[in-house]
């Protein structure tokens, strides 16, 4: 019995297009929390809480949080957004009973 080898050419890009795509991509600088804490002067625990609350752009790789440095600097420059009274805030956990 002979084996049949099937080739899938759908994932192959022409080399000209591939070089064009890669040259336009800017890979962000992602650093662990401890490195960011050392560079920024903000405590590790405060950075960890910001990640848990999704205040800063990050990814989780295993047990480590990797933070996008450029987005973190933008966050520091802009500050936190304030919530107006008309906006509804999403809550987790038990729902409050209506008293009305």
Secondary structure, DSSP 8 states (H G I E B T S, - for coil): ---------TT---HHHHHHHHHH-----EEEHHHHHHHH---HHHHHHHHHTT-S-EEEETTEEEEEHHHHHHHHHH------TTS-----SS------
